Amino acid sequence: MSDKAPGSTPAEQTSTDPIYSLDELTRACNVETAWIVELVEHGIIEARGALVSEWRFSTATVVRVAKAKRFDRDLGLNPAGIALVFDLLGEIDRLKARLHVLAGSHSSLADHGNDDRDST
């Protein structure tokens, strides 16, 4: 007998290959179909497929839907507000990455400056 709950996904499976249908995603996340459609319409999650009946979602989408559910439940955000939060979180991540690169190049320049002084 398996320890996994029906519809659960192991944490190590984070493939971006579409594997969930719309029905499977709604069951796995315990949400309404209309709410998933709103998340897709607001660009919060990505659905692959031309028609709603053909939509497929990645495992990463399950994580994103869980975060969206928390924003809805804990903060009372509608899909437009959730989209804004995800955009701002993405911008913070981009700025942190840029800061990390700039800090690395500053450190590299300081090291080169010390090398020049050591050789004189």
FIKE-374181 format. One record per residue: residue number from 1; residue in three letters; x, y, z of N, C-alpha, C in turn. Coordinates in Angstrom, 2 decimals, decimal comma. Example, Ala and Ser with C-alpha at 12.3 -4.5 7.8 and 13.67 -1.06 7.14 Angstrom:
num | residu | n_px | n_py | n_pz | ca_px | ca_py | ca_pz | c_px | c_py | c_pz
1 | ala | 13,19 | -5,69 | 7,80 | 12,30 | -4,50 | 7,80 | 13,20 | -3,30 | 7,80
2 | ser | 12,85 | -2,25 | 7,08 | 13,67 | -1,06 | 7,14 | 12,90 | 0,03 | 7,87
//
This chain:
num | residu | n_px | n_py | n_pz | ca_px | ca_py | ca_pz | c_px | c_py | c_pz
1 | met | 0,84 | -1,19 | 0,00 | 0,00 | 0,00 | 0,00 | 0,88 | 1,24 | 0,00
2 | ser | 0,51 | 2,23 | -0,77 | 1,30 | 3,46 | -0,91 | 0,98 | 4,44 | 0,20
3 | asp | 2,01 | 5,20 | 0,63 | 1,82 | 6,24 | 1,64 | 1,30 | 7,53 | 1,03
4 | lys | 1,34 | 7,62 | -0,29 | 0,92 | 8,85 | -0,96 | -0,60 | 8,99 | -0,96
5 | ala | -1,06 | 10,21 | -0,77 | -2,48 | 10,49 | -0,90 | -2,82 | 10,52 | -2,37
6 | pro | -4,06 | 10,18 | -2,73 | -4,44 | 10,25 | -4,15 | -4,23 | 11,66 | -4,69
7 | gly | -3,62 | 11,75 | -5,86 | -3,40 | 13,04 | -6,49 | -2,19 | 13,78 | -5,99
8 | ser | -1,47 | 13,22 | -5,01 | -0,28 | 13,91 | -4,51 | 0,89 | 13,68 | -5,45
9 | thr | 1,84 | 14,61 | -5,42 | 2,99 | 14,53 | -6,29 | 4,25 | 14,61 | -5,45
10 | pro | 5,20 | 13,69 | -5,64 | 6,44 | 13,78 | -4,89 | 7,14 | 15,11 | -5,12
11 | ala | 7,78 | 15,64 | -4,09 | 8,43 | 16,95 | -4,19 | 9,53 | 16,95 | -5,24
12 | glu | 10,18 | 15,81 | -5,45 | 11,29 | 15,80 | -6,41 | 10,81 | 15,88 | -7,86
13 | gln | 9,52 | 15,70 | -8,11 | 9,00 | 15,82 | -9,47 | 8,62 | 17,27 | -9,72
14 | thr | 9,50 | 18,01 | -10,33 | 9,22 | 19,42 | -10,63 | 9,38 | 19,70 | -12,11
15 | ser | 9,08 | 18,74 | -12,92 | 9,20 | 18,87 | -14,36 | 8,25 | 19,95 | -14,87
16 | thr | 8,62 | 20,60 | -15,94 | 7,74 | 21,58 | -16,56 | 6,93 | 20,95 | -17,68
17 | asp | 7,10 | 19,64 | -17,90 | 6,30 | 18,96 | -18,90 | 4,85 | 18,91 | -18,45
18 | pro | 3,91 | 19,28 | -19,35 | 2,50 | 19,26 | -18,95 | 2,05 | 17,84 | -18,62
19 | ile | 1,53 | 17,66 | -17,42 | 1,08 | 16,33 | -17,04 | -0,31 | 16,32 | -16,43
20 | tyr | -0,82 | 17,46 | -15,99 | -2,12 | 17,52 | -15,36 | -3,15 | 18,07 | -16,34
21 | ser | -4,30 | 17,43 | -16,39 | -5,43 | 18,01 | -17,10 | -6,07 | 19,04 | -16,17
22 | leu | -7,02 | 19,79 | -16,67 | -7,72 | 20,78 | -15,84 | -8,42 | 20,09 | -14,67
23 | asp | -9,11 | 18,99 | -14,95 | -9,79 | 18,26 | -13,88 | -8,82 | 17,72 | -12,84
24 | glu | -7,70 | 17,19 | -13,30 | -6,70 | 16,66 | -12,37 | -6,11 | 17,78 | -11,50
25 | leu | -5,87 | 18,93 | -12,11 | -5,32 | 20,07 | -11,36 | -6,30 | 20,55 | -10,31
26 | thr | -7,57 | 20,68 | -10,67 | -8,56 | 21,15 | -9,71 | -8,72 | 20,16 | -8,55
27 | arg | -8,65 | 18,87 | -8,84 | -8,74 | 17,87 | -7,77 | -7,48 | 17,90 | -6,89
28 | ala | -6,30 | 17,98 | -7,53 | -5,05 | 17,99 | -6,78 | -4,94 | 19,21 | -5,87
29 | cys | -5,48 | 20,34 | -6,32 | -5,37 | 21,59 | -5,56 | -6,62 | 21,92 | -4,75
30 | asn | -7,67 | 21,11 | -4,93 | -8,93 | 21,31 | -4,22 | -9,49 | 22,71 | -4,46
31 | val | -9,59 | 23,06 | -5,75 | -10,13 | 24,36 | -6,15 | -11,18 | 24,15 | -7,24
32 | glu | -11,93 | 25,20 | -7,50 | -12,95 | 25,17 | -8,55 | -12,33 | 25,41 | -9,92
33 | thr | -12,92 | 24,82 | -10,93 | -12,46 | 24,99 | -12,31 | -12,47 | 26,46 | -12,71
34 | ala | -13,52 | 27,18 | -12,35 | -13,63 | 28,61 | -12,72 | -12,46 | 29,41 | -12,15
35 | trp | -11,99 | 29,05 | -10,96 | -10,88 | 29,78 | -10,34 | -9,59 | 29,53 | -11,11
36 | ile | -9,37 | 28,29 | -11,55 | -8,19 | 27,98 | -12,37 | -8,26 | 28,75 | -13,67
37 | val | -9,42 | 28,83 | -14,28 | -9,59 | 29,59 | -15,53 | -9,22 | 31,05 | -15,30
38 | glu | -9,65 | 31,62 | -14,16 | -9,29 | 33,01 | -13,84 | -7,78 | 33,17 | -13,68
39 | leu | -7,14 | 32,21 | -13,03 | -5,68 | 32,28 | -12,85 | -4,98 | 32,26 | -14,20
40 | val | -5,47 | 31,45 | -15,12 | -4,89 | 31,40 | -16,47 | -5,12 | 32,73 | -17,18
41 | glu | -6,34 | 33,25 | -17,10 | -6,68 | 34,52 | -17,76 | -5,83 | 35,68 | -17,25
42 | his | -5,46 | 35,66 | -15,98 | -4,64 | 36,72 | -15,39 | -3,14 | 36,46 | -15,54
43 | gly | -2,78 | 35,35 | -16,20 | -1,37 | 35,05 | -16,42 | -0,64 | 34,54 | -15,19
44 | ile | -1,37 | 34,12 | -14,19 | -0,76 | 33,62 | -12,96 | -0,19 | 32,23 | -13,17
45 | ile | -0,91 | 31,41 | -13,92 | -0,43 | 30,08 | -14,29 | -0,53 | 29,94 | -15,79
46 | glu | 0,26 | 29,02 | -16,33 | 0,28 | 28,79 | -17,77 | -0,39 | 27,47 | -18,09
47 | ala | -1,31 | 27,54 | -19,04 | -1,97 | 26,33 | -19,53 | -1,48 | 26,07 | -20,95
48 | arg | -1,15 | 24,84 | -21,23 | -0,76 | 24,48 | -22,59 | -1,92 | 23,76 | -23,24
49 | gly | -2,24 | 24,20 | -24,44 | -3,37 | 23,65 | -25,19 | -4,24 | 24,77 | -25,68
50 | ala | -4,85 | 24,55 | -26,86 | -5,65 | 25,60 | -27,49 | -7,01 | 25,76 | -26,82
51 | leu | -7,64 | 24,67 | -26,48 | -8,97 | 24,69 | -25,89 | -8,89 | 24,35 | -24,41
52 | val | -9,84 | 24,84 | -23,64 | -9,87 | 24,54 | -22,20 | -9,87 | 23,03 | -21,98
53 | ser | -10,59 | 22,32 | -22,79 | -10,65 | 20,86 | -22,65 | -9,30 | 20,19 | -22,94
54 | glu | -8,40 | 20,89 | -23,62 | -7,08 | 20,35 | -23,95 | -5,98 | 20,86 | -23,02
55 | trp | -6,32 | 21,77 | -22,11 | -5,32 | 22,37 | -21,24 | -4,54 | 21,31 | -20,47
56 | arg | -3,23 | 21,52 | -20,37 | -2,35 | 20,68 | -19,57 | -1,47 | 21,60 | -18,74
57 | phe | -1,14 | 21,13 | -17,53 | -0,40 | 21,94 | -16,57 | 0,79 | 21,14 | -16,05
58 | ser | 1,85 | 21,86 | -15,68 | 3,05 | 21,22 | -15,14 | 2,91 | 21,03 | -13,62
59 | thr | 3,81 | 20,25 | -13,07 | 3,83 | 20,06 | -11,62 | 4,14 | 21,37 | -10,92
60 | ala | 4,96 | 22,20 | -11,53 | 5,28 | 23,51 | -10,94 | 4,01 | 24,35 | -10,78
61 | thr | 3,02 | 24,12 | -11,63 | 1,77 | 24,85 | -11,54 | 1,05 | 24,53 | -10,23
62 | val | 1,16 | 23,30 | -9,77 | 0,52 | 22,92 | -8,51 | 1,06 | 23,78 | -7,37
63 | val | 2,36 | 23,99 | -7,36 | 2,99 | 24,83 | -6,32 | 2,49 | 26,26 | -6,44
64 | arg | 2,41 | 26,77 | -7,65 | 1,96 | 28,15 | -7,87 | 0,49 | 28,32 | -7,47
65 | val | -0,33 | 27,34 | -7,77 | -1,74 | 27,40 | -7,37 | -1,86 | 27,37 | -5,85
66 | ala | -1,03 | 26,57 | -5,19 | -1,05 | 26,52 | -3,72 | -0,70 | 27,88 | -3,13
67 | lys | 0,29 | 28,56 | -3,71 | 0,64 | 29,91 | -3,25 | -0,51 | 30,87 | -3,51
68 | ala | -1,11 | 30,77 | -4,68 | -2,24 | 31,64 | -5,02 | -3,39 | 31,42 | -4,05
69 | lys | -3,63 | 30,17 | -3,67 | -4,69 | 29,87 | -2,69 | -4,40 | 30,55 | -1,36
70 | arg | -3,13 | 30,53 | -0,93 | -2,78 | 31,18 | 0,33 | -2,99 | 32,70 | 0,24
71 | phe | -2,62 | 33,30 | -0,89 | -2,84 | 34,74 | -1,06 | -4,34 | 35,06 | -1,01
72 | asp | -5,13 | 34,20 | -1,62 | -6,58 | 34,38 | -1,62 | -7,12 | 34,22 | -0,20
73 | arg | -6,75 | 33,14 | 0,46 | -7,27 | 32,82 | 1,79 | -6,75 | 33,79 | 2,86
74 | asp | -5,43 | 33,98 | 2,90 | -4,83 | 34,75 | 3,99 | -4,94 | 36,27 | 3,80
75 | leu | -4,86 | 36,71 | 2,55 | -4,86 | 38,15 | 2,29 | -6,15 | 38,65 | 1,63
76 | gly | -7,02 | 37,70 | 1,23 | -8,27 | 38,09 | 0,60 | -8,09 | 38,70 | -0,78
77 | leu | -7,02 | 38,30 | -1,49 | -6,74 | 38,87 | -2,80 | -7,56 | 38,20 | -3,89
78 | asn | -8,02 | 38,99 | -4,84 | -8,67 | 38,45 | -6,02 | -7,58 | 38,07 | -7,03
79 | pro | -7,93 | 37,43 | -8,15 | -6,90 | 37,03 | -9,12 | -6,03 | 38,18 | -9,62
80 | ala | -6,59 | 39,36 | -9,81 | -5,77 | 40,50 | -10,25 | -4,74 | 40,86 | -9,18
81 | gly | -5,13 | 40,83 | -7,92 | -4,20 | 41,11 | -6,83 | -3,14 | 40,03 | -6,70
82 | ile | -3,54 | 38,79 | -6,90 | -2,60 | 37,67 | -6,85 | -1,57 | 37,82 | -7,97
83 | ala | -2,02 | 38,20 | -9,16 | -1,10 | 38,40 | -10,29 | -0,09 | 39,50 | -9,95
84 | leu | -0,56 | 40,57 | -9,33 | 0,32 | 41,67 | -8,94 | 1,37 | 41,19 | -7,93
85 | val | 0,95 | 40,40 | -6,95 | 1,90 | 39,89 | -5,95 | 2,95 | 39,02 | -6,63
86 | phe | 2,54 | 38,13 | -7,53 | 3,52 | 37,29 | -8,23 | 4,47 | 38,14 | -9,07
87 | asp | 3,96 | 39,19 | -9,72 | 4,82 | 40,09 | -10,49 | 5,84 | 40,77 | -9,58
88 | leu | 5,40 | 41,25 | -8,44 | 6,30 | 41,92 | -7,50 | 7,33 | 40,96 | -6,92
89 | leu | 6,92 | 39,74 | -6,60 | 7,86 | 38,74 | -6,10 | 8,90 | 38,40 | -7,17
90 | gly | 8,46 | 38,32 | -8,42 | 9,39 | 38,07 | -9,52 | 10,38 | 39,21 | -9,68
91 | glu | 9,90 | 40,43 | -9,55 | 10,78 | 41,60 | -9,65 | 11,80 | 41,61 | -8,51
92 | ile | 11,36 | 41,27 | -7,32 | 12,29 | 41,18 | -6,19 | 13,37 | 40,16 | -6,48
93 | asp | 12,99 | 39,00 | -7,00 | 13,98 | 37,96 | -7,35 | 14,97 | 38,46 | -8,39
94 | arg | 14,45 | 39,17 | -9,42 | 15,35 | 39,71 | -10,46 | 16,31 | 40,73 | -9,88
95 | leu | 15,82 | 41,59 | -9,00 | 16,68 | 42,61 | -8,39 | 17,73 | 41,98 | -7,48
96 | lys | 17,34 | 40,95 | -6,74 | 18,31 | 40,25 | -5,89 | 19,40 | 39,60 | -6,75
97 | ala | 19,00 | 38,99 | -7,86 | 19,98 | 38,37 | -8,75 | 20,92 | 39,42 | -9,32
98 | arg | 20,37 | 40,56 | -9,71 | 21,20 | 41,64 | -10,25 | 22,16 | 42,17 | -9,19
99 | leu | 21,65 | 42,33 | -7,98 | 22,50 | 42,80 | -6,88 | 23,62 | 41,80 | -6,61
100 | his | 23,31 | 40,52 | -6,68 | 24,31 | 39,49 | -6,47 | 25,41 | 39,58 | -7,54
101 | val | 25,01 | 39,78 | -8,78 | 25,97 | 39,92 | -9,88 | 26,82 | 41,16 | -9,66
102 | leu | 26,17 | 42,28 | -9,32 | 26,91 | 43,53 | -9,11 | 27,86 | 43,40 | -7,92
103 | ala | 27,43 | 42,75 | -6,86 | 28,29 | 42,56 | -5,70 | 29,48 | 41,68 | -6,07
104 | gly | 29,25 | 40,68 | -6,91 | 30,33 | 39,81 | -7,37 | 31,33 | 40,55 | -8,23
105 | ser | 30,84 | 41,43 | -9,11 | 31,76 | 42,18 | -9,96 | 32,51 | 43,22 | -9,14
106 | his | 31,88 | 43,79 | -8,14 | 32,56 | 44,75 | -7,25 | 33,67 | 44,04 | -6,48
107 | ser | 33,37 | 42,85 | -6,00 | 34,37 | 42,06 | -5,28 | 35,52 | 41,70 | -6,20
108 | ser | 35,19 | 41,35 | -7,42 | 36,22 | 40,99 | -8,40 | 37,11 | 42,19 | -8,71
109 | leu | 36,52 | 43,37 | -8,84 | 37,31 | 44,58 | -9,09 | 38,21 | 44,90 | -7,91
110 | ala | 37,69 | 44,72 | -6,70 | 38,49 | 44,98 | -5,50 | 39,66 | 44,02 | -5,43
111 | asp | 39,44 | 42,76 | -5,80 | 40,52 | 41,78 | -5,80 | 41,60 | 42,15 | -6,81
112 | his | 41,18 | 42,62 | -7,98 | 42,15 | 43,03 | -9,00 | 42,94 | 44,24 | -8,54
113 | gly | 42,27 | 45,15 | -7,83 | 42,96 | 46,32 | -7,30 | 44,01 | 45,91 | -6,28
114 | asn | 43,71 | 44,94 | -5,46 | 44,68 | 44,45 | -4,48 | 45,83 | 43,74 | -5,16
115 | asp | 45,57 | 43,03 | -6,25 | 46,63 | 42,34 | -7,00 | 47,62 | 43,34 | -7,56
116 | asp | 47,11 | 44,48 | -8,06 | 48,00 | 45,50 | -8,64 | 48,91 | 46,08 | -7,57
117 | arg | 48,38 | 46,31 | -6,37 | 49,17 | 46,87 | -5,29 | 50,20 | 45,88 | -4,77
118 | asp | 49,87 | 44,60 | -4,78 | 50,79 | 43,60 | -4,28 | 52,00 | 43,43 | -5,20
119 | ser | 51,83 | 43,70 | -6,49 | 52,92 | 43,46 | -7,44 | 53,90 | 44,63 | -7,52
120 | thr | 53,62 | 45,73 | -6,84 | 54,54 | 46,89 | -6,91 | 55,53 | 46,88 | -5,81
//
